[in-house]
């Protein structure tokens, strides 16, 4: 298998796809491309094999299968290795985990726009918009419910590391980058994800990148 990801410092969806591939336990070759550079449009048009996704990342190749979109990649891998590797066994926990992942996949547009992922940066924001504050409160509420109802088996949302943690990992990076104040339970959860071996590998690789996206670097302080 091959997995194409974008700049590790900025590409939140690439992080999700990469964590899903790591969680699968399957061997894969990783290819990193610079997205949104000056020559990005020219380069993606020249790379004919990524055209099924219109130049988006992440993309998973597995023989004849070409899968783009991080949620589709995770579900494809879960079908290959067994869904219990990603999802809780308990019906109620699994139902909530699926709903949380789906909401993360489709929602929180204000947070995404106002607080873009930038793993290397640390910014102390004076304030955020009402819409972004609403997104933050909603995320913290979801985390609190998951931890209270189903988190007894470990430090992650549903005890052990799984699909929900994969999808909220970039949010954790954003909260750390922009100094978002969170309650103690959320701090403990964020630390568990941030210190996970795979996250540490991603963080180290992001720090080694030379690519810079100025519009993200110039987010107001």
LINKA-V224854 format. One record per residue. N is the residue number from 1. RES is the residue in one letter. PHI is phi as a letter, one per 20 degrees, with the letter a starting at -180 (NA if undefined). PSI is psi in radians with two decimals (999 if undefined). Layout:
N:RES:PHI:PSI
N:RES:PHI:PSI
This chain:
1:X:NA:2.63
2:X:c:2.44
3:X:c:2.11
4:X:e:2.22
5:X:c:2.81
6:X:e:-2.96
7:X:g:2.15
8:X:f:-0.47
9:X:f:-0.49
10:X:c:-0.41
11:X:e:1.68
12:X:f:-0.70
13:X:f:-0.57
14:X:f:-0.70
15:X:g:-0.76
16:X:f:-0.82
17:X:f:-0.68
18:X:f:-0.77
19:X:f:-0.66
20:X:f:-0.73
21:X:f:-0.71
22:X:f:-0.74
23:X:f:-0.51
24:X:f:-0.46
25:X:m:0.00
26:X:e:2.60
27:X:f:2.38
28:X:b:2.61
29:X:e:2.32
30:X:d:2.28
31:X:c:2.20
32:X:d:2.28
33:X:c:2.62
34:X:e:1.99
35:X:e:2.61
36:X:m:0.35
37:X:f:3.06
38:X:f:-0.53
39:X:d:0.33
40:X:f:-0.82
41:X:f:-0.74
42:X:f:-0.73
43:X:f:-0.70
44:X:f:-0.52
45:X:f:-0.51
46:X:f:-0.34
47:X:e:1.42
48:X:g:-0.54
49:X:f:-0.27
50:X:e:0.09
51:X:f:-0.47
52:X:g:-0.41
53:X:d:0.13
54:X:l:0.59
55:X:n:0.20
56:X:e:2.75
57:X:c:2.68
58:X:e:2.84
59:X:c:2.34
60:X:d:2.23
61:X:d:2.26
62:X:c:1.69
63:X:l:-2.05
64:X:e:-0.15
65:X:e:2.30
66:X:c:2.02
67:X:c:2.13
68:X:d:2.96
69:X:n:2.20
70:X:f:-0.64
71:X:f:-0.73
72:X:f:-0.68
73:X:f:-0.80
74:X:f:-0.75
75:X:f:-0.65
76:X:f:-0.79
77:X:f:-0.65
78:X:f:-0.66
79:X:f:-0.58
80:X:f:-0.67
81:X:d:-0.15
82:X:o:2.24
83:X:f:-0.39
84:X:f:-0.29
85:X:f:-0.42
86:X:d:-0.58
87:X:d:2.58
88:X:f:2.62
89:X:f:-0.65
90:X:f:2.34
91:X:f:-0.80
92:X:f:-0.74
93:X:f:-0.74
94:X:f:-0.70
95:X:f:-0.76
96:X:f:-0.72
97:X:f:-0.75
98:X:f:-0.74
99:X:f:-0.69
100:X:f:-0.75
101:X:f:-0.74
102:X:f:-0.72
103:X:f:-0.71
104:X:f:-0.66
105:X:f:-0.54
106:X:d:-0.14
107:X:c:-2.95
108:X:m:0.73
109:X:f:-0.64
110:X:f:-0.77
111:X:f:-0.78
112:X:g:-0.76
113:X:f:-0.77
114:X:e:-0.52
115:X:c:1.23
116:X:f:2.62
117:X:f:2.32
118:X:b:1.54
119:X:g:-0.66
120:X:f:-0.42
121:X:e:2.66
122:X:c:2.07
123:X:c:2.27
124:X:e:1.80
125:X:f:2.47
126:X:f:-0.62
127:X:a:2.91
128:X:c:2.90
129:X:f:2.82
130:X:g:-0.68
131:X:f:-0.73
132:X:f:-0.67
133:X:f:-0.69
134:X:f:-0.75
135:X:f:-0.76
136:X:f:-0.78
137:X:f:-0.72
138:X:f:-0.78
139:X:f:-0.80
140:X:f:-0.61
141:X:f:-0.75
142:X:f:-0.81
143:X:g:-0.78
144:X:f:-0.76
145:X:f:-0.77
146:X:f:-0.79
147:X:f:-0.74
148:X:f:-0.68
149:X:e:-0.63
150:X:c:0.18
151:X:e:0.24
152:X:f:-0.29
153:X:e:0.06
154:X:r:-3.01
155:X:e:-0.03
156:X:e:3.10
157:X:g:-0.72
158:X:d:0.60
159:X:n:-1.32
160:X:e:2.73
161:X:f:2.32
162:X:a:-2.76
163:X:g:-0.75
164:X:f:-0.70
165:X:f:-0.66
166:X:g:-0.75
167:X:f:-0.41
168:X:e:-0.05
169:X:g:-0.77
170:X:f:-0.51
171:X:f:-0.73
172:X:g:-0.76
173:X:g:-0.76
174:X:f:-0.81
175:X:g:-0.68
176:X:f:-0.77
177:X:g:-0.78
178:X:d:0.18
179:X:m:0.70
180:X:f:2.19
181:X:f:2.26
182:X:c:2.74
183:X:f:2.96
184:X:g:-0.72
185:X:f:-0.66
186:X:f:-0.65
187:X:g:-0.76
188:X:f:-0.73
189:X:f:-0.82
190:X:g:-0.71
191:X:f:-0.70
192:X:f:-0.74
193:X:f:-0.80
194:X:f:-0.61
195:X:e:-0.04
196:X:g:2.47
197:X:g:-0.75
198:X:f:-0.70
199:X:f:-0.70
200:X:f:-0.62
201:X:f:-0.76
202:X:f:-0.78
203:X:f:-0.79
204:X:f:-0.73
205:X:f:-0.65
206:X:f:-0.63
207:X:f:-0.41
208:X:e:-0.23
209:X:f:2.51
210:X:e:-0.22
211:X:f:2.47
212:X:c:2.33
213:X:d:1.84
214:X:f:-0.66
215:X:f:-0.47
216:X:e:-0.69
217:X:f:-0.45
218:X:e:0.31
219:X:g:2.36
220:X:g:2.42
221:X:e:999
